[in-house]
Amino acid sequence: MAHPTMKSLKTQSLLYFLPSVFNWTLPLVMLPITTLILNPDDFGKYALVTAVTTFGTALASLASGYIIFNNYSAIDHKNRQWMISTMLVVGMIILLVFASIVGMLSLLSVILTELLPQERSLYLGISLLSIIFSFPWTALSNNIITLEQNAEIFSKVTIVLTLLHALILIFLLLVARFKTMSLFLADAITNFFYCVISLVLLKSLLRPDISKHWLKKILIDGFVMTIPNLVASVQSYIERVFISKYAGMDQLGIYMHSKRYVTILGPAMKSVGRSVWPQTLQYARENNRTFPITMQTWNLLYSIITIAGIAFITFGKEFIALLTHNKFTSAYMLAVLWFIHLLCQNMQQPQLGILYGRGHGKLYSNMHLAALCLSMMGIILTVPHIGPIGVFVSFMIQELFFRFSITLFCWKKYAQPSFDYWAWLGLFWLSITFTLCTHFNNITGARFGIGGLSMALYCLVARRHLNQILKLFPARKSKV
């Protein structure tokens, strides 16, 4: 496998990045419409129900990404057919069984007791149907597109279906007037189209039967690697149940809304990281300890996160108030904190490549599991006393513990150094800027002045990375 050039990686990154920008800007543009009709408690109900159903997605995936990334490139076409067909059949069976069990628990009023019985049955039923439709895309097509570097297909499908989701949601809110149910119906209808497109993309990799060899491998390896994903789903459920119980359904809606403003960067990080991930795995297998293209890409992304965080600290409160008719302005503090969390969440990319590329998947799973358990304990202990802020504190403990464990292992076994200087600088810079803006918030214009100065100083420090951003855009040719 030849090393890709920075030019080809730039093209792939832009194609993955475009849907992320679209996924963020379109819901953002729609916020004045959705928040005019829907209240924080409507979004709280949506968050609570989807916390239950996404558990089924984690269970059915059986670490499909890990299995595909570790086997797809090394096996022939026939074995690829066996692997993908077996994963699809097993995943669908698991989802159907899961839907039956959850439906029964709902009828017996064992789960989601915070909702009225009619709401619980309706919302849960639509959400379960939605995750069944989404499975072929999220578990299979997504990962295969990444490995085959078909960024153009990913970009087109994601943009078209994101636009479709927005149009469906507008129709359901303004014309059909379904209110809360609109959120669930829009997901289900859009995921149906994802399902159809995924099956078309996978048609050359599907067989009418399954393989005993791959069934055994998926169930054994997949189950071990899925445990952290299952625990993460339990964590999500506990987090949302505790917030709704101790702070109220409207505060759960505020909490979920606070994550919305970092979503342009979260998927964007994944999108750009997706383009460089095959190269990261190759570096790991070749024992290239410098990971040049990987770190060049991620250092640029750390700078982008930091700049976006400073901008949001400066103008975020007014921005939220303008978009949401002042219904969600109290989400500002948490929204800022998620920028800090995002930096921490994307550290140690070379170390992750080593764990995946050199067969340490089970160790990765155990580290992730320990960090998740630590986070859940934090949520249980802190949310009853300090509300949603307790979730952020618990998430930061989880990420720092997880990243430290990865770093320590890779240093002891492979003497792999850490290159996350720009991520740590970003964490420090955002923390200081937010602390100063909060402290002098009562002084008129202080937040704007501090934020502006912080932005100017950081851009001066990170000017080399800013030049790289400018190079992403082609220069205009002179007409002379």
Secondary structure, 3 states (H helix, E strand, C coil): CCCCCHHHHHHHHHHHHHHHHHHHHHHHHHHHHHHHHCCHHHHHHHHHHHHHHHHHHHHHHCCHHHHHHHHHHHCCHHHHHHHHHHHHHHHHHHHHHHHHHHHHHHHCCCCCCCCCHHHHHHHHHHHHHHHHHHHHHHHHHHHHHHHCCCHHHHHHHHHHHHHHHHHHHHHHHHHCCCCHHHHHHHHHHHHHHHHHHHHHHCHHHCCCCCCHHHHHHHHHHHHHHHHHHHHHHHHHHHHHHHHHHHCCHHHHHHHHHHCHHHCCHHHHHHHHHHHHHHHHHHHHHCCCCCCHHHHHHHHHHHHHHHHHHHHHHHHHHHHHHHHHCCCCHHHHHHHHHHHHHHHHHCCCHHHHHHHHHCCCHHHHHHHHHHHHHHHHHHHHHHHHHHCCHHHHHHHHHHHHHHHHHHHHHHHHHHCCCCCCHHHHHHHHHHHHHHHHHHHCCCCCCHHHHHHHHHHHHHHHHCHHHHHHHHHCCCCCCCCC
